[in-house]
Structure formats: C-alpha cells, structure tokens
Amino acid sequence: MTDIVPYMQDPQLVESIAEFEEYCKTEDASAQPGSPELFESYLNRYAGKVGAIINTFIPTGIHPDMDKYLYDPLKKYSENGGKRHRPLICVAACAAVGGDIRQAFSASAAIEHFHTAALIHDDIADEASLRRGEPCMHLTQGEGLAINAGDLALSIVNGIVMRDPLLSDSMKVRVAIELVSMAQSTVEGQALDIGWARDGRYDITPEDYLVMATHKTAHYSGAVPLMGCHTEKEFDMSYFNREFKVLSREQLERVHALTLDILRVKGVWFHSEVARDILAAHGAKVDGACVTFPASLVDRCLSQCPAGFVWRARDPQKSIYTGEGQTDVFVMQDHGPVYVQERHGERRHGTMQDVINFYKLGQTSRVNAIVGQCTVDPHEVDGPNKHLLVTHQLLRHTDKPIMSWPVATIGENEKVFKMIEMVMGEGYLASHYFVTASVCALSPLQYAQESADTIIAYARANQPVTVLTAPMTGVSTPISDIGALVAQNAELLAGIVLAQLVQPGVPVIYGTATYAADMRSGAFITGSPLSNLIDRAALQLAQSLYHMPVPSRAIPTPKCRISKPDMRQCRTISSCSWVAPI
C-alpha cells in the first residue's frame, strides 16, 4: 500500500510554501503603489511557484515500478501545468478575506489534480493528439496507463484535503463537500458535451450550451476555486474595508480630463427650461436643449461639494453620518416594485397597506437604518397627491432617516418639504439635512425635465440629493469599460454642477449603477463582472478625486455567517438593495 506523507508536515512542502510567501512579499513590495495588477500578470508571476507546491502533493509508490508506470507520468504531466489559474484563484480568494493561505494549498492542489484527471480522460474521449504543446498521455504511455493515471489524480483529490493537519475536521468536511459537488457537476457537463457530439445534436440552443459549459468547466475553474475564502478565522469585515483600487491616481485624473472634454464639446441635454436658465446664468453655453460646460465651472462646483454630512432622523439617536470618514454601513429599503408576491406564490398589485407594512418593517428592523422611497407602488391610489399620501405614511411610521419618492415638478417636491416641516417644525430643513431622493440621468447624456427639476427643488430646500445614472454598456454608453466610465461620469457631473449652482455647498451623493447589455437581446444584465468593475472605478473616482459620499449596494446571502441581523457581517456584494453612502 502506498505510504502517503501527511502533506503539510512534509519538509519539502513546508519549504516550498515558505519560499512562495517570501516571494509574494518581495514582489508586492516592488509593485507600484496604487497600480492595479492584471490577472494575467498575477498568473505569470506566481504560476511556477504554485506549480512546484501543487506537485508536492503527488505521492510516491512503495515499489519502483509504481513510480515508473503511475506516479512519475502523472508528475511529469502536472509539471507542464499550464497557467495554474485555478489554484492561484483559490489562494487569492483566501488571502482576500484574511485567511491563512497555507490553509488553502491543499484545496488548491485538489482542484488542480482534478483538472489534470479531467484533461487526461477528455483527451482519450476526444482522441486528441496534443495537450499544452506536447503529445497526450494516452499516446506516450498507452491508453490503459493514461486512464490509470487519470484515476489516480481523481483518487487523491479528497485525500489531499483530509490529510491536511492545518484544517479542522469541520473545515475538511466543508471542503470535501464542495469537491464532491464539483466532480459531479463536471461529469454532468462532460456527459452533455460527449452525448451531443455523438448524436449530432444541431438543435442545441445557446442556453443549452451555457448549461453544459457552466457544469463542465466554469464550476471547477471559477466557482470552486473561489471557495478559497473558507477560512478557520472568524470573518473580518475589515478586509472589505480596504480600498480596492481599480485605477491609479494618474488614470483617475485622465478620466476626469476626458469627462471635461465631453462636457465642454459634446455637452448634456437638459429638458428643463428652469435648469437651462440656471446653467446659462453661471457661464454654461445653452444651444436649444444642449448645455456645454467650461472646465472651470465644473471644477469650481466639485470643490464646493461637502465630503460628508449628518443625515438627520426624527429620533436624534438614529441620525447617521455619511461620507468621508464614515465607519458604519447603513442599509435602506429597496424601491420600485409594482407587484407583491404572497407567501403562497400568488402575485398581485401593490397597495397602500403594503407600503405601510414595508415602512413598519423598516422601522422595526435592526438591519435597515434608512426607511423610505416607494417600496411598492400603491396601484389603487392615483391623482396628483399620490406622492404626498406616500410621504404622509413614511412620516407616520418611522423615526429613522428617510429617503423620499422623487416626483415630477419643483412644486410637487416643495409640497413634500412643507409636509415634512409640518412635522419637524417650520424652517427645520434650512439647517438640517433630513430627506434625500435618488434622481437618475437619462443615458446617454440627458436629464429629463422631472429629474432636473427634482435636483433644483432639493438644492433650493438645502436637502441632499443622490445624482444617479444607470447606463447600459454598448447601448447607452460605449461598450468599453473606460468609455462607459467617462460617459456616465459626464452625466453625473452635469447634475452635480446644477445642484451646486442652485445651492453652493449642498450635499450631493455620487451614485452609479452600471449595467452590461446582453448583445443578443438588448436586455440589461445585473451584477455582471464588467458592470461591477465600472461601478468600483466610478466610486473610486468619487471618493479619491472628488471626495464625495457614494452609495454601494449589498445583500446578505446564505453563505453569510450572520449571528444577528447585521449587514456589516455580510460577505457578498451584489446589485440589489441600496446601501447608504460609504
């Protein structure tokens, strides 16, 4: 029987890991501060070092011929291991959430050896001749020994983890469950691939193909390696509080310069006569609905924006500070649904009673620090006073900071402010930041009359406003990430300038919600890697260059280890409910 070394006690492995850690420290120290590293360069830098560690996990036989016919061919095959992106993703995920990377190496090796087994068996099934520029194993060793080597790689997958003395028993079980699920998913995807090819299936849809690809490759190439975030340490939210820099300082300044060019040459369309008159009076050039901005005007208005503000609540103990220097995460209710789904699954139109129930829920919730907007549309209420009826219920049912439902005209917004002062006292809004609204630009490079007038109304009332844009890459902005970033930044800065011209120094929240477009249908895709990357760059632009409050969005997931309803313990960032500026 093969004598398998307790891997993490193997002196060779311990030395390899120590060398890797020291190498990482040296390389990181030599990197330029604030300069983001491309994933490809990350792979190139560490692939060889991680590969050496991975191969240490391959055992040896008790008979010389076992090495000749089994272990050595597998080691040789593994040494020509490609980019090693799976184990490196696993290690990086562990480091990203503050785990000990040494605890991730056994899982990294397990995933890579599973990959090796899949490739060996796949080459036999496909009757392939080359793999990574060299003859396939079944051609050099024979089909029987190749199958045997692939089986060996499969057999050691879970054993590597189970023999890792750095992992607790509970952690070993968690990792083993993920590995078993990974193997099953891959086999399912491979069955679809082989079966469709065998039967000459030309009726396969793009959706069918995505099912196959997700099961066969994406699962063990991306999803499972990211489980490197499993760690024996208690999860530390401070790792998410570290600034993630997508762009360098020089790149941020370049984006700003390009934005100024768009505002100066192309301009932004304002469909509000009141807004155009205000902008023209302060040096902007108005040509019909198009407004162009001199760079000096934009920069002056940006310099007037406060870096943070106290968002007042009816109960002073529940007031919150948002912006630069903020230490807490504040969660608010989402908004916009038309329908309500009952517990038994029936879908119906929302009612005013639903609005009230959601406001009560927000008031009693330990998660929601902010209550408001129209959480669901009350379809039975119609007419010009609908927004006032909703605001009335909001003021009745919460003493937390509120976010109002943006409405069409300056006059209608002013009625909301009058209602608030009936509760809080006449003149209260002049000296307290009490209510805000989210106002969205109309991409590309436009503000509807309703949006521009709402900005004006809130600025006149000295109330903060969230200027938001929600473009679609390839539809309402350029398809490139930088192109989309520059275009949406131009939209946001135009709205910010308008607010500052109405009321210099009024707080403005820099909001962004980018969506990638599905080029097949034109539908927007929420939570895509591209849109998240653009949003992160936009928020970095606002925080690092403009020093403005920004919103983020997050939801708890089943993977969150939440002992109490506290969003600060949430691991997973996603495009769902609004979170107050951070």
C-alpha angles and dihedrals in degrees: 000000000000115000105226115199118229090253104214089051092053106113091216092054094045089052093047092052092047089052090049093051092049091046090052092051092050094047093045092051091053094051118103112260113254093009111129117227120229114234090236092058089047089056093047093050099049107023095094094046094048091044090058090052093047093054091053088070092064108098128219130235130249090231124056092231090056087063092044097050102028124009100038095050089050092049091048091049091048093048088064085058107151122224097334090219094150097060091039092053088050093051093044092050091052092049092046093063095041100261127147104263090212087069090057099054098080091052089044091053092046092054093046093049090050087053089052092052091048092052094048093050093041092054090054092049092047094042087231122177105199134042120179090348095306134091114279117258094248088060096048100037103023128257095274096053091042091055088048092051091049090050089051091053089051093047095056096048098092094027091064091059096041091055095049106114091195092068126076119233091253092051091049089055092049092050093044091053090053091049093050091049089048092053093048093048092050093049090050092052092046091052090055091047095050095039095051091049093048094050096042092238108191093164093077112129127210087254090054090050092051090053090054095045093046092053099038104042117355094060098058095028097054119358100049096042087055087062083081082096086080104108137170089227122089108261112266115207089199088082089066091046091064110102112258105210115206094168133032122238090259091051092050090053090049091053089051092050091051090048091054089052091055092047092047099044108022101024133188127278114237114192092193118093091201091055093048091051092051093048093047092050090059100049105278116133115239122200109172105304093338118100123190122195130214111230092238091059093051094047092047092052092047090053089056095057113104117236092226145349143199111255103212125220130196085246103055090209089065097051113119137206116227130187137032111015093020113150104183135063115234120201126203136187121271122242145206110056117141097193135051121212115215121222091257091054103261114139121215141163117279120253137201088256088059089052090052092047092052091049090050090049091052091048094052096038120106088205101054112072091169127049129193154056117107101304089188131002113254098221096188091061116079139157137066095306098055093108091050092053090051092047090049091057091046092055091045097052108039140046093187126100109291138215115204131219107256112234137194112263140035090243094053091051090049089056088057090053091049090052091051091051090050085064102033100034135268113294093015095124093055090070105023132063097222112147135027136183134204112240118189127208118226106241130254099048100307142115119204116224091252093053096046093046091051090054089051093048094050093045091050089052090049091240125140118253130199108225105204137181128190108187128170117229111238092015111054097007134030112286093237119092096236092043091052091046093052094045095050091044088057090053092050096046091051090057092044091052090052092052093049093048090054095045117005110220097019110146115256124188113216105224131186133175108171121188129196115225124231101235091207097058108009091239118140121249118216123212097012118159090243095052092045090050092051091047091050090051091048093050090048088052091052096045102038102033106024099027094220133144113263135194126230131187130227145158133192114246134199087262091063115107096217115167091179133013095278119137090201087077093054116121103190126073116202142155104268131089123025118254119201118255115297 
